[in-house]
Amino acid sequence: MQITYTTKEAEIIEKVAVAAQETGVPAYLIGGFVRDKILGRNTKDIDVVCAGDGIALAHAVAALFTPKPEVHFFKNFGTAHILANDIDIEFVGARKESYNRNSRKPAVQSGTLQDDQNRRDFTINAMAISLNAADRGQLVDPFNGMQDLEAKIIQTPLAPGITFDDDPLRMMRAIRFASQLHFTIAPETFTAISTFAERITIVSKERIADELNKILLSPQPSIGLDLLYKSGLLKIIFPQMVALAGAEYLDGKGHKDNFYHTLQVVDNIARKTDDLWLRWAAVLHDIAKPATKRFEEGHGWTFHGHEALGGKWVPKIFAQLKLPQNEKMRFVKKLVELHLRPISLTKENITDSAVRRLIVDAGEDFEALMLLCEADITSKNKYKVQRYLNNFEMVRQRCAEVEASDNLRNWQPPITGEIIMETFRLTPSRPVGDIKNAVREAILDGVIPNEYEPAFQYMIEKAGEMGIYPVK
C-alpha cells in the first residue's frame, strides 16, 4: 500500500514517530485521516491513537516543533490536540467504551489498539497505520476496511445494531459518508439504521444539524437525503420534508412527487454553488406545497401561495433544526418567498414596475435567486428546459437594463421613517409605515422619479389625504 503525504504531513508524522519511540508509547495514525489518504482526498487534520497516555504524547510531539505549539488537552477524556504546520493533530489514548442506553456519552477505560478499533463507527474508519520502528507504515486493518474502501461499501466493525444503539448519531454519519463518498451502505447496516431510527431522538439537534449540513454540502446531496427518507430518519428529524413525498391523481390529473423534485433541485444547485444556505433555499423552496395543495375542477392541482407560506415557515423550521436565526435564515426566507417571481416576468407585457419590484426585493441576492430559479427546472424534456433557461436569461437582461437606468440594486426609498416622523411629529406607528410604503410604491410604479424632492412632495400629498399635515 503506497500513501503519499504532503510535506507538512510528512514532517508531523516523523515527529510523532520520534516522540512515540522516545516515550516508549506505541502510536498509530487512525480513522478519517487514514481513510482519506488512501482515497487521495484532501485532509485537514491528523488523528493519532497511542497505547498509553495521549496527552503526554501530545506534549512530547509539541516539544519537537519550533516554535512550540500550545497543547490543548481534556484530562477527563484523555484527549489532546496541537496545531502545527496549519494542521490540527488529535491525540487519544487507546480505549474501550461502554454505553448507557439513554446517553451518547460512554464510560471510558484504557484499552488496546484493537479495543480502540472495535469502538470505531465504520470499517473504513477503523484502519490504522503503525508509526513504530518495528513495523512502520504497516496497515492494521482487522475489519477489512481496505476491502470495503475498494468496494465502496459502508458497514460497521461490530454488529450494526450494537454500533447504532450505542451511538445513534452514527446512523447519520453512515448516510453522510455515503453521500460524501458516493458509497453504498451495506444491506445489513442499512436495515439496522431503519430498525434503530427512533434512537436518533437522544442525539442533540445541534449534532443532527451538523450532519445534515455536511450531507447538503456533499457533491450530490440527493444521495444522503434519499437515504434519510428511506431509512425513516428524515420523518423523525424533518417531517415537513417527508410531507412533500408522493404524487396524487384525481380525474386523470396528477402532480409530480415534490420530494424527488426537491432532491433534483438541490442536486442542480449543488452543481453551481457550494453555498450551504443557497442549498437550504433549494431544500425549502416548495416546503409549503402540501399545505397549499388544492384540486380545481377543470384545471387540476394547484399550490397557490406556497412561496409566501413557505417563507413564513422558514424561521420556524430553522429554529426546529437548530439552524441559525440570523442573516443566513433571512436569506433563505427571502429566496423561498421570491422563487416564483422571475417566472412571472417571462410573460409578455410585463411592466418596468414589475421588474423594478423584483430588483428591489431581491437586492444583492438577485444572482442567488436566479440560480435557484434555474435549478428549479427539472423537466426531462430538454427543449422545455432550454426554453425556460432562455426565458430566465431574458429576465436577467431586462433586469440589467432597468437597473442600469434606475440604479435600484440595494435601493432604499429617499424618504425614511425618520423623515416622516420629524416632518409630521409622529411617533412610530402604522401611519408612518403607510406613508413610507406609498412613496415606495409610487417610485416603483414610475409615478414619481427616484429623487428626494419629488418623493418629499408626494409624501406631503399622501399624508394630507390621511388627514396628517406637517408641523411648522
N, C-alpha and C positions, 0 to 999 in steps of 0.2 A: 504494500500500500504506500503510495507516494503522495505526501501532502506538501503543498507549497505554502510557506508562511511569508508574510511581509517582513521587511527588515525590522520594523518596530516590534512585531510579534516575536520574531526570532530572538531579539535581544531580551525580551521579557522572559521567554521560555527558558533561555540559557541561564538567566539569573535565578529563576525558580528552581531549576535543576541543581545549580550550585548550592543554593540555600538549603535545599532538601538534603543534599549529601552532607553538608556541614553540620546540620542539626540532627542528622540521622532519622529524619522523618520521611518515609516513602510518600511521593507525591505524583499526582496524575492530572493531566488535562481531562475534562469530562463535560458531558452534556451538550448544550447547543453549540458551543464553540467547535467541538469535535465534529458534530453533525454538519455544520455549515462549511467547515474547511474541506471535508470530504466532498460536499456538493459543489464547492467552488463559489459559495455565496460570500458576500461581504460580511464581516463581523465587527461588532462594536465593543465586545468585552471578552474576557477570557475567564473561564471557570476552572478553579484548581481544587481538587479534593486531596486530603492527605490522611494517612493512617496515624493521626496524632492530633496535636494542637494546631488548628488552623490559624488562630490569632498569632501564636508565636512564629509560625512560618511566615505570615504576612509581615511581621516586624523584621524578620531576618532578610526577606526579599527587599523590603524598603531600604534597608541599610546598604544595599549594594548599588543603589542609584545615587547619582549626584546631579542636582540637589536631592536630598532625601524626601520622598513624598510623605504626606501625613497618612497615618494608618487609622482608618475609621473601623471600629470594631463593636460588636454586640455580644457581650460576655454571656448573656443568658442563652443565646443561640449558638455560640461558638463560631461565629462568622466574622469575617473582616474583609475590607476591600481597600485598595490603594489605586490612585490614578497615576499611571506612568506612561510616557510616550503617547499621551492622549487616549489611552486605552484603560478602561476600568477592569481591574483584576479582582475577582472574587475568590476568597479562600474559605474553605469549610473543612472541619474535621469529619472524616467518615462517620456515619451514624446510622442507627436504625430507629424506626419510628413506630409508635402505636397510637391509634386514634380513638377519641371519644366520639360516639356517633352524632352528637349534637354540635360538634365543632370541627373546623378545618385545622385547628392548632393541635399538632401531635405532641405526645410525650416523647422526648428525645433522649437517647443514650448513645454513648460511643460505640462504634462498631467497626467492621472491616470494610474494605473496598467493596466486597461482594454484598454486604448489608446495604451499603450506600446505593449500589446499582439496583438492588431489589426494590428500593423505595422510589426509584425514578418513574416518571409517568409513562414513557413510551420506550420501546426498544431502541428507536433511533436516537433517543436522548440518554441512553444508558451506557453508551460506549465510552471507554476511557483510553488514554494514551499514556504509557509509562514515561516518567521523567527520571527514572532511576538508572544508575550506572549499569546494573546487570542486564536490563532489558529495555534500554532507552529507545523510545519510538514504537515499541510493540503495542498493538491494539488489543485491549482487553474487552472482549465482546461476548459475554456469557449468554445473551439472548438473541444472537444472530441479527443485531441491528444493522450490520453492513448488508446482509442479505435483504432486509426489509427496505433499506435505502435504495438498493439496486432495483427492487421490485416496486418501489414507490408505494409502500404499504405502511399504514399506521396501526400499531397494535401495542398492547400493554405487556410489560415484562411478566407480571403475575396475572392471575385470573382477573379479567376486566371488572367483574363485579366487585372484587375486593378493592381494586385501584380506584374506582369511581365512588364506591360507598365511603371509602376513607376520605377522599378529597374530591367532591363533586365538580370543582372548577376544572378538573382535568377533562371533563366531558366537553366543555367549551374549548379547551386548549386542543383537544383532538381535532375538533372541527376547524379551529383556526389554522392548525398546521396543514390540514387537508386543503384549505383554501389558499394559504400562502405558497405551499409547495406543489400544489396540484397533485396531491397524493390521494390514494383510496384508503378509507378506513376499513380494516378487516371486518368481515361479517359478524364474527362473534363479538368484537369490540363495539360495533355499531348497535347490535342488539342490546348489549349491556347499557349503552347510553340511553336507549329508549326505555329500558326497564327501570333505570335509576334516575330518570329525568326529574322527578319531583324532588330529588335530593338537592337540586340546584338552589332551592329556597333557603338553605342555610348559608349560602355564599352572599357576601355583601354586594349590593347593587353597583358599587364603585368598581369592584373587581370584574363583575359581569360586563359593565360598560367598557372597561379597558379591552376586554376580549372582543366585544362587538366592534369597537373602533378598529382593532387590528384586522378583523375579518373584512371590514369595509375598505381598509387600505390595501388589501391584497390585490394582486393583478386582476383576478376575476372574482369579485365578491359574491357573485351568484352561487358559486360552489358552496361557500360556507353558509350563506343564508338559506339555501335549499336544504342543506343537511340539518340546520337548526330546525327547520319546518318539519322535515320528515321524521326527525328524532323525537319531536314533541317538546323540545326545549323552548322553541320560539313562542309556543302558545302560553308558556308559563312566564317568560320574561318580557314578551312584547305582543300581547294578544291582539292589539289593534292591527298589526301587520298580518296576522293569520286571518283576520276577518276579510282581507282582500281576496282570499283564495276562492276559486270555484267560478264557473260560468253558469248562468241560468238562462233557460229558454222558455218563451211563452209565445203562443200563436206563431210559432216558427221563427221568432226573432230572438236572438241571443246577444250576449255581450261577452267580451274577451275576459279571460281569467286575469284579474287585475294584480294578483300576486306575482304571477310569472311575467306579466308585462312590466311590473316594477323591477323585478330582477334584471330584465333585459335593459331597462333604462339605466340602472345602476352600473351594469357592465359597459354600456355605451359611454357613460360619463367617465368611467374609470379609464377608458382608453384615451381620454382627452386631458384629464387632470388628476393630480394627486391630492387635491384639496379635500380634506376629510369632510368639511361642512357642506361643500357642494355635493358630495356623495350622499350626505344625510338629506339634503334637499331632494335628491333623486329618490331616496327611500320613502320620503314623506309626501311627495308631490300629489299623490292620489289617495292619501290615507283616509280621507273622509268620504270616499266614494260609496262604501257600504251604507253609511248613514244617510246618504242623499239619493240612493237608488230608487227610481220610480219607473213604472211601466205606463207609457202613454199610448192609448189606443191609436192605431194607425201610424204611429211613429216608432215605437219601440222603447228601449231602455234609455233613461236619462239620468244624469248625475248633476243636475243644476245646483250651482253654488258650492260644489265640493271644494273648490280652491279657497273660498272665503272661510268655510267651516274648518278646513284643514289648517289654515293659518291660525285660527283660534286654538286649535288643538296642540300646535307645536310647543308652546310653553309648558303645557301640562305633560306632554309626552317626554320632553327634556327633563322635567322635574321627576317624573316616574322612573326614568332610566338613569337618573343622577348625572345627566349631561349638564354642561354649564348654562347658567341663566344670565348670559351676558350678550355681547355683540354677536357672538357666534350663533346663538339661538335666534337673535333678531334677524340675522342674515338669512337663516333657513326659513324663518317665518315669512319674510318678505318674498323670497323666491317661490314658496308654496302658493302664496296669495296671488302672485303675478304670472304664474307659469302659463296661463291661457291667454294672456293679453296680447303677446306678439302674434298669435294665430289669428286673432280678430283683425289685426292690421294687414293681413294678407288679402282681405276682401277689397272689392272695388269701392271707389268713392269714399275712402277713409279721409277724414279731415285732418288738417295740420293740428287741430286741437287734440285729437286722439293721440297723435304722435307725440305732441308735447307732454301729455299726461304720462305716457309710458317713460319718456326720457326722465322726467322729474321724479316719478315714483320709483324707478329703478336706480337712478342716481349712479354712483360709482360701481354698482353691481350689475349694470346693464349687460356687460360681456358675459358674466356668470349666468345671468338669466337666459341669454341666447344659447349658451352651451347646453343648459338644461332643456330648453325647448327642442333643440336639435337631437338631443339624446332621447327625447320622448317619442321620436319617430321609430316605431318598432314593426312597421308593416313588412311582410315578406315580399311584397311587390316592389321590385327595385325601381320601377318607373314612378310609382306613387311616392316612394322615399325621395327620389330626386326632385319631384315636383315640390314637395314640402321644403326641401333644402333650398331650392331656388327661391321659393316664397320668402323664406327666412332671410336669405341674402338680400332680397328686395327690401325687407323691413330694416335691415341694417343700413342700407343705402339711404332709405327715406329718413331714418332717424339721424343719420350723419348730416344730411342736408339741412334738416330743421334745426339740429343742434348748432350747426355752424352759423346759421343766420340768427338764431335767438340766444345762443350761449346759455343753454339751460342745464347742462350737466352739473350736478350737485347744487342746483339752484335753490335759493331761498327768496321768498317774496320780499320786495323792498320795504313793505310795511310790516313791522313786527308787532307782537302783542304789547311790548313796552311802549311803542309809539302810540298805539291805540289807547292804552290806559292813561298815558300822560296827556294826550290831546283832550280826552273826554272826562278825565278824572274818575276813571273806573277802577275797581278792584278786579282781581282775576275772577272771571265769571263767564257764563255762556255767551252773553252779547259780544264780549271781546273775541271769542272764538268764531262767532258767526260773522263778524265784520272782517276779521282776518281771512276767513275762508272765502268770503265774497270777493275780496280783492284778488286772492289767489286764482279763483275760477275765472275772473274777468281777464286776467293776464293769459291764462292757459287757453281761453276761448278766443283770444285775439281781440277782445273788446277794447282793451287799453294796452299800450306798449309796456314792456318790462322796464319801466323807469320810475324814479321816485315821485316826481311832481304829478304826473297823471294818476299814479296809484294813490297819492295822498288826497287828491281831489275826489277820486272815486270813493275813497274811504269816507270822506265827509258826506257825500251824497247818500251812500248806503246807510250810514249811521242815522242821517236825518229821516230816512224812510222808516227807521225803527223808533223815531222819537228821541234820538240821542244827539246832542249838539255839543260843539266844542265849548270848553270853559275858557273864557277870556282871562 
